[in-house]
Amino acid sequence: MASLISPRPFASSPLAGVPQRTGSPARPGTARRNPSFPPSRALRPFPSIANTLRPTPTSSGSNKKPIKLIQPPLNQPCVFTLNLTQAELSRQD
């Protein structure tokens, strides 16, 4: 038995794009990037801990409490679990 291949159904969504009527078949899985998106940037730390990681000369004389960074235990370098709720994690001491 021969299987019938039906053409793609008409999509009325504005996100569907304009169908191309060329002689060559379209390749599935190859997406073209929209040039209007900005290029991705490297991740930076949150502003609240940026000064902790890289202290500035003006912040060394302040009497603020140091910000605690969450670090894994030294004897367990692979994985650790924070058993905290969202409220406990965002609590300001």
GITA-V183768 format. One line per field, one symbol per residue. ss: DSSP state (h for helix, s for strand, l for the rest). psi: psi as a letter, one per 30 degrees, with the letter a starting at -180 (. if undefined). burial: b if it has 24 or more other ideal C-beta (glycine too) atoms within 12 Angstrom, else e. A space follows every 10 residues. Layout:
# GITA-V183768
ss->???
psi->???
burial->???
This chain:
# GITA-V183768
ss->llllllllll llllllllll llllllllll llllllllll llllllhhhh hhhlllllll llllllllll llllllllll lllllhhhhl lll
psi->kkkkjklklk kgkffflkkk hlfkkkkkfj kkkkffklll lkkllkffge feeiklefff flglkkkkkk klkegifdkl kjikleeeeg kj.
burial->eeeeeeeeee eeeeeeeeee eeeeeeeeee eeeeeeeeee eeeeeeeeee eeeeeeeeee eeeeeeeeee eeeeeeeeee eeeeeeeeee eee
